[in-house]
Amino acid sequence: MIVKNSDEIERCPVVMDNVEGTCIQWLVSKFDGSPNFAMRRFTLVPGGRIGLHQHPWEHEIYILKGSGVAYNDEEKVQVKAGDVVYIPGNEPHGYDNTGGDELMFICMIPNEGDRR
Amino acid sequence: MIVKNSDEIERCPVVMDNVEGTCIQWLVSKFDGSPNFAMRRFTLVPGGRIGLHQHPWEHEIYILKGSGVAYNDEEKVQVKAGDVVYIPGNEPHGYDNTGGDELMFICMIPNEGDRR
């Protein structure tokens, strides 16, 4: 059993095209011995965004704090703390923090998507 | 993309030996098309518990609210909102809500563990 406090886990700025004001923390991953999937936590400052992108693996997301929009190439949906989002593999997707506070969410991926 | 509000997802009492005062919600799973892993949310009333048990699949847990203890057959660790717990496959584990409020956490499993 491994127990960690998420606030003490390193925060790294996400440096990618179309991404602004976003940090990632890897909460649980293959480096903890987890064989199948990884848990990351994203924090977007107000106005921060992860622009439209796509990859073969899926996301399961739980919004912890704040509000914003999640979108694909066809629709844009308001999301807030307590909402759950499922993004199938290969679907273009993005998120904008449109609220006045931090937008924070858990985002799970299969280990296939952990390219570190 | 599927978006749901977690408070609107059905809560089912967990009926198992050694479990008291515990509800489960399946937030995202194979029934949403997710190919690899499932996101569940557990809520334990004060005094509620999920007693020591084990299975071949791992857990990745994020504590959303409340406080309690997570334990295996060797150690017992205090946990609170914002903590992350990793339980390897086949490790005996359990949780007690030792606080005065609800203990709520996200618990991820590979689809192998979804026996519904």
gemmi code that builds the backbone of each chain (N, CA, C; Angstrom):
import gemmi

chains = {
    "A": [
        ("MET", (0.854, -1.198, 0.000), (0.000, 0.000, 0.000), (0.879, 1.234, 0.000)),
        ("ILE", (0.579, 2.164, -0.886), (1.294, 3.440, -0.936), (0.268, 4.538, -0.667)),
        ("VAL", (0.593, 5.442, 0.258), (-0.285, 6.595, 0.532), (0.530, 7.861, 0.341)),
        ("LYS", (-0.041, 8.824, -0.396), (0.640, 10.101, -0.643), (-0.376, 11.224, -0.458)),
        ("ASN", (0.134, 12.408, -0.122), (-0.739, 13.586, -0.167), (-0.552, 14.267, -1.507)),
        ("SER", (-1.640, 14.439, -2.225), (-1.533, 14.935, -3.602), (-0.917, 16.328, -3.668)),
        ("ASP", (-1.107, 17.138, -2.623), (-0.542, 18.495, -2.664), (0.985, 18.481, -2.581)),
        ("GLU", (1.561, 17.360, -2.136), (3.025, 17.272, -2.003), (3.689, 16.651, -3.239)),
        ("ILE", (2.894, 16.288, -4.232), (3.450, 15.670, -5.444), (3.840, 16.768, -6.431)),
        ("GLU", (4.983, 16.579, -7.063), (5.543, 17.600, -7.960), (4.517, 18.057, -9.009)),
        ("ARG", (4.453, 19.375, -9.201), (3.612, 19.961, -10.252), (4.504, 20.381, -11.406)),
        ("CYS", (4.188, 19.929, -12.615), (4.991, 20.302, -13.785), (4.124, 21.061, -14.770)),
        ("PRO", (4.617, 22.193, -15.271), (3.857, 22.892, -16.308), (3.738, 22.010, -17.554)),
        ("VAL", (2.576, 22.018, -18.183), (2.388, 21.258, -19.415), (2.840, 22.144, -20.573)),
        ("VAL", (3.901, 21.718, -21.247), (4.455, 22.510, -22.347), (4.108, 21.800, -23.652)),
        ("MET", (3.034, 22.269, -24.275), (2.575, 21.674, -25.542), (1.896, 22.776, -26.330)),
        ("ASP", (1.860, 22.609, -27.631), (1.079, 23.526, -28.452), (-0.353, 23.557, -27.919)),
        ("ASN", (-0.956, 24.739, -27.913), (-2.374, 24.839, -27.547), (-2.661, 24.638, -26.073)),
        ("VAL", (-1.622, 24.608, -25.242), (-1.846, 24.473, -23.804), (-1.313, 25.727, -23.112)),
        ("GLU", (-2.138, 26.306, -22.240), (-1.704, 27.482, -21.475), (-2.170, 27.351, -20.037)),
        ("GLY", (-1.326, 27.796, -19.109), (-1.726, 27.902, -17.707), (-2.130, 26.590, -17.080)),
        ("THR", (-1.414, 25.512, -17.407), (-1.808, 24.163, -16.975), (-0.635, 23.423, -16.341)),
        ("CYS", (-0.883, 22.842, -15.180), (0.107, 21.987, -14.526), (-0.421, 20.574, -14.421)),
        ("ILE", (0.489, 19.607, -14.479), (0.135, 18.200, -14.308), (0.889, 17.634, -13.107)),
        ("GLN", (0.218, 16.760, -12.371), (0.853, 15.947, -11.324), (0.528, 14.482, -11.616)),
        ("TRP", (1.545, 13.637, -11.574), (1.323, 12.191, -11.741), (1.135, 11.607, -10.341)),
        ("LEU", (-0.108, 11.291, -9.989), (-0.417, 10.860, -8.619), (-0.073, 9.388, -8.399)),
        ("VAL", (-0.477, 8.545, -9.321), (-0.163, 7.110, -9.259), (0.140, 6.660, -10.686)),
        ("SER", (1.195, 5.873, -10.855), (1.571, 5.476, -12.217), (2.414, 4.200, -12.185)),
        ("LYS", (2.915, 3.847, -13.351), (3.784, 2.667, -13.468), (4.991, 2.767, -12.538)),
        ("PHE", (5.404, 3.980, -12.183), (6.563, 4.119, -11.299), (6.229, 3.741, -9.845)),
        ("ASP", (4.941, 3.615, -9.555), (4.507, 3.059, -8.262), (4.245, 1.560, -8.378)),
        ("GLY", (4.429, 1.015, -9.565), (4.184, -0.411, -9.796), (2.817, -0.698, -10.396)),
        ("SER", (2.049, 0.346, -10.713), (0.682, 0.115, -11.183), (0.701, -0.433, -12.616)),
        ("PRO", (0.104, -1.599, -12.844), (0.324, -2.301, -14.104), (-0.560, -1.872, -15.263)),
        ("ASN", (-1.656, -1.160, -14.990), (-2.647, -0.953, -16.052), (-2.962, 0.493, -16.404)),
        ("PHE", (-3.015, 1.378, -15.412), (-3.485, 2.739, -15.701), (-2.841, 3.716, -14.729)),
        ("ALA", (-2.900, 4.988, -15.085), (-2.261, 6.043, -14.302), (-3.279, 7.116, -13.932)),
        ("MET", (-3.081, 7.704, -12.737), (-3.934, 8.799, -12.261), (-3.106, 10.085, -12.257)),
        ("ARG", (-3.568, 11.071, -13.009), (-2.917, 12.381, -13.027), (-3.901, 13.415, -12.494)),
        ("ARG", (-3.375, 14.534, -11.986), (-4.238, 15.642, -11.582), (-3.791, 16.876, -12.343)),
        ("PHE", (-4.725, 17.519, -13.019), (-4.455, 18.736, -13.772), (-5.024, 19.942, -13.034)),
        ("THR", (-4.272, 21.040, -13.067), (-4.744, 22.304, -12.512), (-4.585, 23.381, -13.588)),
        ("LEU", (-5.688, 24.042, -13.930), (-5.671, 25.119, -14.920), (-6.006, 26.426, -14.206)),
        ("VAL", (-5.155, 27.424, -14.362), (-5.467, 28.736, -13.793), (-6.660, 29.318, -14.550)),
        ("PRO", (-7.343, 30.335, -13.969), (-8.428, 30.974, -14.718), (-7.907, 31.432, -16.090)),
        ("GLY", (-8.622, 31.113, -17.131), (-8.177, 31.417, -18.492), (-7.278, 30.342, -19.092)),
        ("GLY", (-6.834, 29.387, -18.274), (-5.975, 28.307, -18.776), (-6.750, 27.381, -19.707)),
        ("ARG", (-6.013, 26.681, -20.560), (-6.709, 25.807, -21.510), (-5.788, 24.692, -22.002)),
        ("ILE", (-6.425, 23.575, -22.331), (-5.760, 22.469, -23.017), (-6.504, 22.351, -24.337)),
        ("GLY", (-5.898, 22.853, -25.400), (-6.592, 22.952, -26.687), (-6.874, 21.589, -27.301)),
        ("LEU", (-7.673, 21.604, -28.348), (-8.113, 20.383, -29.025), (-6.914, 19.531, -29.457)),
        ("HIS", (-6.932, 18.269, -29.065), (-5.875, 17.336, -29.451), (-6.477, 15.934, -29.426)),
        ("GLN", (-5.752, 14.958, -29.886), (-6.279, 13.598, -29.850), (-5.152, 12.585, -29.772)),
        ("HIS", (-5.500, 11.396, -29.295), (-4.550, 10.287, -29.144), (-5.358, 8.998, -29.061)),
        ("PRO", (-4.701, 7.860, -29.193), (-5.456, 6.607, -29.283), (-6.110, 6.167, -27.969)),
        ("TRP", (-5.666, 6.705, -26.826), (-6.172, 6.198, -25.552), (-7.286, 7.095, -25.000)),
        ("GLU", (-8.088, 6.465, -24.153), (-9.246, 7.122, -23.559), (-8.880, 7.912, -22.298)),
        ("HIS", (-9.802, 8.772, -21.858), (-9.704, 9.480, -20.579), (-10.940, 9.198, -19.736)),
        ("GLU", (-10.718, 9.031, -18.437), (-11.815, 9.097, -17.470), (-11.452, 10.214, -16.513)),
        ("ILE", (-12.359, 11.172, -16.387), (-12.060, 12.433, -15.698), (-13.073, 12.675, -14.588)),
        ("TYR", (-12.603, 13.183, -13.460), (-13.482, 13.601, -12.357), (-13.088, 15.027, -11.995)),
        ("ILE", (-14.038, 15.943, -12.075), (-13.734, 17.357, -11.795), (-13.764, 17.580, -10.279)),
        ("LEU", (-12.636, 18.011, -9.737), (-12.511, 18.209, -8.293), (-12.922, 19.611, -7.860)),
        ("LYS", (-12.541, 20.608, -8.650), (-12.751, 22.010, -8.258), (-12.947, 22.859, -9.491)),
        ("GLY", (-13.753, 23.924, -9.341), (-13.848, 24.913, -10.403), (-14.868, 24.557, -11.462)),
        ("SER", (-14.797, 25.276, -12.573), (-15.747, 25.073, -13.670), (-15.076, 25.451, -14.981)),
        ("GLY", (-15.665, 24.960, -16.072), (-15.099, 25.245, -17.379), (-15.912, 24.582, -18.456)),
        ("VAL", (-15.274, 24.365, -19.610), (-15.930, 23.631, -20.685), (-15.022, 22.502, -21.151)),
        ("ALA", (-15.659, 21.380, -21.478), (-14.986, 20.264, -22.144), (-15.587, 20.204, -23.532)),
        ("TYR", (-14.741, 19.955, -24.541), (-15.278, 19.973, -25.903), (-14.585, 18.953, -26.779)),
        ("ASN", (-15.304, 18.576, -27.834), (-14.688, 17.812, -28.911), (-14.885, 18.621, -30.193)),
        ("ASP", (-14.818, 17.995, -31.352), (-14.952, 18.780, -32.581), (-16.409, 19.008, -32.964)),
        ("GLU", (-17.330, 18.540, -32.120), (-18.752, 18.698, -32.442), (-19.549, 19.426, -31.377)),
        ("GLU", (-19.131, 19.328, -30.113), (-19.928, 19.923, -29.037), (-19.048, 20.463, -27.930)),
        ("LYS", (-19.631, 21.355, -27.143), (-18.951, 22.003, -26.031), (-19.889, 21.879, -24.832)),
        ("VAL", (-19.402, 21.338, -23.717), (-20.268, 21.064, -22.567), (-19.710, 21.753, -21.327)),
        ("GLN", (-20.573, 22.459, -20.597), (-20.171, 23.056, -19.325), (-19.893, 21.956, -18.316)),
        ("VAL", (-18.815, 22.093, -17.573), (-18.509, 21.125, -16.516), (-18.156, 21.856, -15.229)),
        ("LYS", (-18.380, 21.163, -14.112), (-18.125, 21.766, -12.796), (-17.746, 20.661, -11.810)),
        ("ALA", (-17.314, 21.069, -10.627), (-16.907, 20.103, -9.596), (-17.985, 19.034, -9.416)),
        ("GLY", (-17.566, 17.773, -9.383), (-18.496, 16.655, -9.222), (-18.908, 16.020, -10.537)),
        ("ASP", (-18.589, 16.674, -11.656), (-18.927, 16.076, -12.953), (-17.855, 15.062, -13.364)),
        ("VAL", (-18.308, 14.129, -14.167), (-17.464, 13.060, -14.691), (-17.485, 13.176, -16.211)),
        ("VAL", (-16.321, 12.991, -16.842), (-16.235, 13.075, -18.302), (-15.541, 11.816, -18.811)),
        ("TYR", (-16.118, 11.206, -19.829), (-15.455, 10.095, -20.518), (-15.162, 10.513, -21.954)),
        ("ILE", (-13.874, 10.444, -22.316), (-13.435, 10.758, -23.688), (-12.932, 9.458, -24.310)),
        ("PRO", (-13.615, 8.926, -25.322), (-13.126, 7.696, -25.966), (-11.782, 7.928, -26.660)),
        ("GLY", (-11.017, 6.868, -26.852), (-9.774, 6.949, -27.607), (-10.018, 7.525, -28.996)),
        ("ASN", (-9.056, 8.288, -29.484), (-9.075, 8.892, -30.829), (-10.081, 10.022, -31.015)),
        ("GLU", (-10.815, 10.394, -29.976), (-11.749, 11.520, -30.116), (-11.012, 12.830, -29.801)),
        ("PRO", (-11.035, 13.803, -30.701), (-10.432, 15.104, -30.396), (-11.119, 15.704, -29.166)),
        ("HIS", (-10.344, 16.323, -28.287), (-10.928, 16.857, -27.061), (-10.059, 17.985, -26.517)),
        ("GLY", (-10.698, 18.840, -25.728), (-9.990, 19.935, -25.082), (-10.790, 20.446, -23.904)),
        ("TYR", (-10.151, 21.311, -23.088), (-10.789, 21.852, -21.882), (-10.347, 23.306, -21.722)),
        ("ASP", (-11.285, 24.163, -21.350), (-10.954, 25.553, -21.021), (-11.431, 25.845, -19.612)),
        ("ASN", (-10.616, 26.527, -18.837), (-11.082, 27.029, -17.543), (-11.755, 28.371, -17.791)),
        ("THR", (-13.075, 28.378, -17.763), (-13.834, 29.600, -18.021), (-14.323, 30.236, -16.720)),
        ("GLY", (-13.952, 29.653, -15.581), (-14.397, 30.181, -14.287), (-13.381, 31.147, -13.698)),
        ("GLY", (-13.689, 31.650, -12.521), (-12.814, 32.611, -11.853), (-11.824, 31.962, -10.898)),
        ("ASP", (-11.946, 30.654, -10.692), (-11.058, 29.927, -9.774), (-10.278, 28.862, -10.556)),
        ("GLU", (-9.352, 28.212, -9.864), (-8.647, 27.078, -10.475), (-9.646, 26.026, -10.947)),
        ("LEU", (-9.357, 25.425, -12.074), (-10.078, 24.230, -12.509), (-9.137, 23.048, -12.257)),
        ("MET", (-9.590, 22.120, -11.433), (-8.733, 20.981, -11.074), (-9.486, 19.685, -11.348)),
        ("PHE", (-8.842, 18.748, -12.020), (-9.500, 17.465, -12.272), (-8.503, 16.316, -12.276)),
        ("ILE", (-9.026, 15.145, -11.920), (-8.330, 13.875, -12.059), (-8.528, 13.393, -13.488)),
        ("CYS", (-7.485, 12.903, -14.108), (-7.592, 12.366, -15.475), (-6.824, 11.050, -15.539)),
        ("MET", (-7.560, 9.975, -15.780), (-6.984, 8.629, -15.820), (-6.698, 8.234, -17.268)),
        ("ILE", (-5.567, 7.571, -17.457), (-5.226, 7.021, -18.768), (-4.689, 5.589, -18.596)),
        ("PRO", (-4.840, 4.760, -19.634), (-4.146, 3.469, -19.598), (-2.644, 3.720, -19.710)),
        ("ASN", (-1.834, 2.791, -19.208), (-0.376, 2.969, -19.235), (0.173, 3.200, -20.632)),
        ("GLU", (-0.535, 2.711, -21.622), (-0.163, 2.956, -23.027), (0.096, 4.457, -23.302)),
        ("GLY", (-0.632, 5.314, -22.602), (-0.510, 6.754, -22.840), (0.571, 7.422, -21.995)),
        ("ASP", (1.240, 6.656, -21.145), (2.297, 7.237, -20.287), (3.618, 7.107, -21.017)),
        ("ARG", (4.002, 8.181, -21.708), (5.196, 8.145, -22.555), (6.445, 8.615, -21.833)),
        ("ARG", (6.416, 8.719, -20.507), (7.589, 9.214, -19.791), (8.712, 8.169, -19.767)),
    ],
    "B": [
        ("MET", (-17.899, 11.912, -26.387), (-17.716, 12.467, -25.044), (-18.996, 12.251, -24.252)),
        ("ILE", (-18.832, 11.743, -23.050), (-19.979, 11.567, -22.154), (-19.711, 12.415, -20.916)),
        ("VAL", (-20.690, 13.228, -20.520), (-20.570, 14.033, -19.300), (-21.747, 13.688, -18.388)),
        ("LYS", (-21.438, 13.426, -17.117), (-22.487, 13.095, -16.140), (-22.210, 13.869, -14.863)),
        ("ASN", (-23.270, 14.129, -14.099), (-23.043, 14.647, -12.750), (-23.047, 13.477, -11.782)),
        ("SER", (-21.973, 13.362, -11.018), (-21.818, 12.164, -10.186), (-22.924, 12.036, -9.142)),
        ("ASP", (-23.476, 13.170, -8.686), (-24.534, 13.084, -7.670), (-25.824, 12.482, -8.226)),
        ("GLU", (-25.937, 12.445, -9.551), (-27.158, 11.903, -10.168), (-27.021, 10.433, -10.549)),
        ("ILE", (-25.874, 9.853, -10.294), (-25.640, 8.448, -10.645), (-26.112, 7.561, -9.488)),
        ("GLU", (-26.780, 6.473, -9.842), (-27.387, 5.574, -8.845), (-26.386, 5.160, -7.761)),
        ("ARG", (-26.844, 5.223, -6.506), (-26.043, 4.752, -5.374), (-26.579, 3.407, -4.938)),
        ("CYS", (-25.712, 2.405, -4.843), (-26.145, 1.075, -4.413), (-25.434, 0.707, -3.135)),
        ("PRO", (-26.164, 0.210, -2.130), (-25.491, -0.272, -0.926), (-24.581, -1.446, -1.271)),
        ("VAL", (-23.413, -1.492, -0.661), (-22.497, -2.614, -0.876), (-22.874, -3.703, 0.120)),
        ("VAL", (-23.337, -4.826, -0.394), (-23.768, -5.938, 0.462), (-22.724, -7.041, 0.365)),
        ("MET", (-21.837, -7.051, 1.340), (-20.752, -8.042, 1.373), (-20.411, -8.277, 2.837)),
        ("ASP", (-19.843, -9.440, 3.123), (-19.328, -9.682, 4.467), (-18.346, -8.571, 4.809)),
        ("ASN", (-18.358, -8.120, 6.044), (-17.354, -7.156, 6.504), (-17.534, -5.757, 5.961)),
        ("VAL", (-18.665, -5.480, 5.313), (-18.918, -4.126, 4.807), (-20.148, -3.573, 5.507)),
        ("GLU", (-20.018, -2.348, 6.030), (-21.155, -1.689, 6.682), (-21.207, -0.237, 6.269)),
        ("GLY", (-22.419, 0.295, 6.070), (-22.607, 1.724, 5.858), (-21.906, 2.261, 4.631)),
        ("THR", (-21.912, 1.490, 3.547), (-21.129, 1.843, 2.357), (-21.988, 1.769, 1.096)),
        ("CYS", (-21.925, 2.837, 0.287), (-22.599, 2.842, -1.016), (-21.569, 2.957, -2.127)),
        ("ILE", (-21.868, 2.350, -3.254), (-21.019, 2.460, -4.442), (-21.799, 3.095, -5.582)),
        ("GLN", (-21.091, 3.912, -6.364), (-21.623, 4.437, -7.631), (-20.606, 4.098, -8.725)),
        ("TRP", (-21.079, 3.574, -9.819), (-20.193, 3.300, -10.974), (-20.257, 4.528, -11.871)),
        ("LEU", (-19.206, 5.350, -11.838), (-19.224, 6.638, -12.553), (-18.948, 6.460, -14.042)),
        ("VAL", (-17.910, 5.698, -14.355), (-17.560, 5.400, -15.758), (-17.129, 3.933, -15.799)),
        ("SER", (-17.597, 3.199, -16.803), (-17.270, 1.766, -16.858), (-17.415, 1.236, -18.273)),
        ("LYS", (-17.275, -0.073, -18.381), (-17.436, -0.732, -19.681), (-18.800, -0.431, -20.302)),
        ("PHE", (-19.794, -0.119, -19.477), (-21.115, 0.172, -20.033), (-21.171, 1.545, -20.719)),
        ("ASP", (-20.139, 2.358, -20.485), (-19.982, 3.608, -21.246), (-19.059, 3.392, -22.444)),
        ("GLY", (-18.559, 2.188, -22.594), (-17.650, 1.879, -23.696), (-16.185, 1.907, -23.301)),
        ("SER", (-15.903, 2.122, -22.026), (-14.505, 2.278, -21.604), (-13.790, 0.918, -21.645)),
        ("PRO", (-12.700, 0.806, -22.396), (-12.138, -0.513, -22.690), (-11.207, -1.080, -21.638)),
        ("ASN", (-10.704, -0.259, -20.721), (-9.609, -0.709, -19.868), (-9.870, -0.668, -18.369)),
        ("PHE", (-10.552, 0.373, -17.883), (-10.682, 0.520, -16.440), (-11.985, 1.243, -16.104)),
        ("ALA", (-12.362, 1.148, -14.828), (-13.634, 1.706, -14.369), (-13.393, 2.644, -13.195)),
        ("MET", (-14.213, 3.698, -13.114), (-14.166, 4.662, -12.020), (-15.419, 4.501, -11.160)),
        ("ARG", (-15.199, 4.170, -9.905), (-16.314, 4.065, -8.968), (-16.154, 5.132, -7.878)),
        ("ARG", (-17.259, 5.510, -7.234), (-17.182, 6.407, -6.081), (-17.831, 5.717, -4.906)),
        ("PHE", (-17.108, 5.648, -3.798), (-17.630, 5.030, -2.569), (-17.943, 6.116, -1.547)),
        ("THR", (-19.032, 5.919, -0.831), (-19.395, 6.805, 0.274), (-19.642, 5.949, 1.508)),
        ("LEU", (-18.897, 6.230, 2.580), (-19.048, 5.507, 3.849), (-19.601, 6.481, 4.884)),
        ("VAL", (-20.685, 6.132, 5.530), (-21.214, 6.969, 6.613), (-20.224, 6.914, 7.783)),
        ("PRO", (-20.298, 7.878, 8.721), (-19.426, 7.790, 9.893), (-19.595, 6.420, 10.560)),
        ("GLY", (-18.494, 5.764, 10.850), (-18.541, 4.408, 11.400), (-18.612, 3.320, 10.345)),
        ("GLY", (-18.840, 3.703, 9.087), (-18.907, 2.711, 7.999), (-17.539, 2.095, 7.742)),
        ("ARG", (-17.551, 0.911, 7.149), (-16.262, 0.249, 6.910), (-16.364, -0.753, 5.769)),
        ("ILE", (-15.228, -0.949, 5.121), (-15.056, -2.010, 4.129), (-13.930, -2.862, 4.698)),
        ("GLY", (-14.286, -3.986, 5.277), (-13.314, -4.800, 6.009), (-12.265, -5.427, 5.099)),
        ("LEU", (-11.262, -5.994, 5.721), (-10.127, -6.581, 5.000), (-10.597, -7.630, 3.981)),
        ("HIS", (-10.161, -7.446, 2.756), (-10.487, -8.395, 1.690), (-9.375, -8.323, 0.656)),
        ("GLN", (-9.381, -9.190, -0.323), (-8.353, -9.127, -1.354), (-8.856, -9.701, -2.664)),
        ("HIS", (-8.202, -9.319, -3.744), (-8.551, -9.762, -5.099), (-7.347, -9.514, -5.987)),
        ("PRO", (-7.332, -10.103, -7.167), (-6.118, -10.026, -7.998), (-5.839, -8.643, -8.581)),
        ("TRP", (-6.833, -7.749, -8.607), (-6.629, -6.474, -9.295), (-6.296, -5.354, -8.313)),
        ("GLU", (-5.626, -4.357, -8.854), (-5.167, -3.214, -8.073), (-6.258, -2.152, -7.910)),
        ("HIS", (-6.011, -1.224, -6.955), (-6.845, -0.036, -6.790), (-5.987, 1.216, -6.885)),
        ("GLU", (-6.533, 2.251, -7.524), (-5.978, 3.603, -7.405), (-7.107, 4.459, -6.847)),
        ("ILE", (-6.830, 5.109, -5.721), (-7.869, 5.773, -4.931), (-7.514, 7.237, -4.730)),
        ("TYR", (-8.519, 8.099, -4.804), (-8.340, 9.522, -4.487), (-9.425, 9.882, -3.468)),
        ("ILE", (-9.009, 10.368, -2.309), (-9.988, 10.694, -1.257), (-10.576, 12.072, -1.530)),
        ("LEU", (-11.890, 12.117, -1.702), (-12.577, 13.371, -2.036), (-13.012, 14.140, -0.796)),
        ("LYS", (-13.483, 13.425, 0.211), (-14.068, 14.075, 1.394), (-13.857, 13.195, 2.608)),
        ("GLY", (-13.720, 13.838, 3.767), (-13.720, 13.091, 5.010), (-12.352, 12.557, 5.384)),
        ("SER", (-12.350, 11.656, 6.356), (-11.100, 11.075, 6.848), (-11.376, 9.674, 7.381)),
        ("GLY", (-10.307, 8.899, 7.496), (-10.460, 7.532, 7.976), (-9.117, 6.836, 7.997)),
        ("VAL", (-9.159, 5.516, 7.974), (-7.919, 4.740, 7.889), (-8.023, 3.757, 6.734)),
        ("ALA", (-6.880, 3.582, 6.057), (-6.720, 2.533, 5.052), (-5.724, 1.552, 5.648)),
        ("TYR", (-5.963, 0.262, 5.470), (-5.071, -0.702, 6.103), (-4.907, -1.943, 5.248)),
        ("ASN", (-3.776, -2.611, 5.486), (-3.575, -3.958, 4.940), (-3.336, -4.877, 6.140)),
        ("ASP", (-2.720, -6.020, 5.934), (-2.536, -6.941, 7.066), (-1.299, -6.594, 7.888)),
        ("GLU", (-0.611, -5.507, 7.520), (0.609, -5.129, 8.246), (0.581, -3.730, 8.830)),
        ("GLU", (-0.149, -2.812, 8.184), (-0.114, -1.425, 8.650), (-1.468, -0.751, 8.469)),
        ("LYS", (-1.656, 0.331, 9.202), (-2.889, 1.109, 9.185), (-2.465, 2.565, 9.010)),
        ("VAL", (-2.990, 3.252, 8.004), (-2.549, 4.608, 7.690), (-3.734, 5.558, 7.717)),
        ("GLN", (-3.586, 6.705, 8.399), (-4.615, 7.739, 8.391), (-4.702, 8.347, 6.995)),
        ("VAL", (-5.911, 8.541, 6.501), (-6.100, 9.197, 5.201), (-7.155, 10.285, 5.323)),
        ("LYS", (-7.033, 11.277, 4.434), (-7.959, 12.416, 4.460), (-8.122, 12.951, 3.043)),
        ("ALA", (-9.061, 13.868, 2.860), (-9.323, 14.452, 1.544), (-8.016, 14.926, 0.910)),
        ("GLY", (-7.816, 14.591, -0.354), (-6.604, 14.962, -1.083), (-5.537, 13.888, -1.076)),
        ("ASP", (-5.701, 12.859, -0.248), (-4.722, 11.776, -0.248), (-5.021, 10.793, -1.379)),
        ("VAL", (-3.956, 10.127, -1.791), (-4.007, 9.138, -2.858), (-3.520, 7.813, -2.264)),
        ("VAL", (-4.179, 6.726, -2.618), (-3.794, 5.409, -2.110), (-3.647, 4.462, -3.295)),
        ("TYR", (-2.553, 3.724, -3.308), (-2.378, 2.658, -4.302), (-2.325, 1.321, -3.568)),
        ("ILE", (-3.225, 0.425, -3.951), (-3.261, -0.939, -3.391), (-2.890, -1.908, -4.515)),
        ("PRO", (-1.743, -2.558, -4.435), (-1.382, -3.533, -5.479), (-2.360, -4.712, -5.507)),
        ("GLY", (-2.457, -5.382, -6.639), (-3.269, -6.587, -6.749), (-2.844, -7.625, -5.714)),
        ("ASN", (-3.815, -8.366, -5.216), (-3.608, -9.465, -4.249), (-3.224, -9.014, -2.842)),
        ("GLU", (-3.130, -7.707, -2.604), (-2.811, -7.246, -1.244), (-4.114, -7.111, -0.436)),
        ("PRO", (-4.191, -7.752, 0.729), (-5.377, -7.560, 1.569), (-5.502, -6.078, 1.938)),
        ("HIS", (-6.722, -5.541, 1.949), (-6.898, -4.107, 2.222), (-8.297, -3.845, 2.752)),
        ("GLY", (-8.420, -2.736, 3.470), (-9.716, -2.321, 3.987), (-9.679, -0.851, 4.340)),
        ("TYR", (-10.869, -0.292, 4.626), (-10.994, 1.135, 4.937), (-12.055, 1.297, 6.021)),
        ("ASP", (-11.786, 2.170, 6.977), (-12.787, 2.517, 7.991), (-13.005, 4.017, 7.963)),
        ("ASN", (-14.250, 4.452, 8.026), (-14.530, 5.873, 8.220), (-14.477, 6.149, 9.718)),
        ("THR", (-13.387, 6.765, 10.166), (-13.215, 7.053, 11.590), (-13.535, 8.512, 11.907)),
        ("GLY", (-13.970, 9.274, 10.907), (-14.281, 10.688, 11.103), (-15.753, 10.907, 11.427)),
        ("GLY", (-16.115, 12.161, 11.600), (-17.500, 12.504, 11.933), (-18.353, 12.812, 10.718)),
        ("ASP", (-17.750, 12.857, 9.536), (-18.470, 13.167, 8.291), (-18.382, 11.980, 7.335)),
        ("GLU", (-19.094, 12.093, 6.229), (-18.974, 11.068, 5.190), (-17.522, 10.921, 4.746)),
        ("LEU", (-17.096, 9.720, 4.469), (-15.818, 9.461, 3.795), (-16.167, 9.092, 2.351)),
        ("MET", (-15.663, 9.883, 1.410), (-15.993, 9.658, -0.006), (-14.693, 9.559, -0.797)),
        ("PHE", (-14.596, 8.541, -1.631), (-13.401, 8.408, -2.462), (-13.720, 7.783, -3.812)),
        ("ILE", (-12.858, 8.172, -4.779), (-12.841, 7.552, -6.101), (-11.968, 6.305, -6.011)),
        ("CYS", (-12.406, 5.213, -6.591), (-11.619, 3.980, -6.597), (-11.654, 3.387, -8.004)),
        ("MET", (-10.492, 3.333, -8.618), (-10.358, 2.843, -9.995), (-9.927, 1.385, -9.988)),
        ("ILE", (-10.499, 0.613, -10.883), (-10.080, -0.786, -11.073), (-9.960, -1.088, -12.571)),
        ("PRO", (-9.102, -2.057, -12.928), (-9.125, -2.524, -14.312), (-10.448, -3.251, -14.565)),
        ("ASN", (-10.861, -3.305, -15.817), (-12.147, -3.938, -16.147), (-12.226, -5.391, -15.678)),
        ("GLU", (-11.085, -6.025, -15.560), (-11.029, -7.395, -15.011), (-11.816, -7.514, -13.703)),
        ("GLY", (-11.824, -6.446, -12.895), (-12.491, -6.489, -11.594), (-13.966, -6.127, -11.638)),
        ("ASP", (-14.489, -5.793, -12.821), (-15.906, -5.418, -12.942), (-16.696, -6.672, -13.273)),
        ("ARG", (-17.246, -7.299, -12.229), (-17.933, -8.579, -12.404), (-19.430, -8.411, -12.639)),
        ("ARG", (-19.902, -7.227, -12.979), (-21.343, -7.046, -13.170), (-21.801, -7.679, -14.481)),
    ],
}
model = gemmi.Model(1)
for chain_id, residues in chains.items():
    chain = gemmi.Chain(chain_id)
    for i, (resn, *xyz) in enumerate(residues, 1):
        res = gemmi.Residue()
        res.name, res.seqid = resn, gemmi.SeqId(i, " ")
        for name, pos in zip(("N", "CA", "C"), xyz):
            atom = gemmi.Atom()
            atom.name, atom.element = name, gemmi.Element(name[0])
            atom.pos, atom.b_iso = gemmi.Position(*pos), 0.0
            res.add_atom(atom)
        chain.add_residue(res)
    model.add_chain(chain)
structure = gemmi.Structure()
structure.add_model(model)
structure.setup_entities()
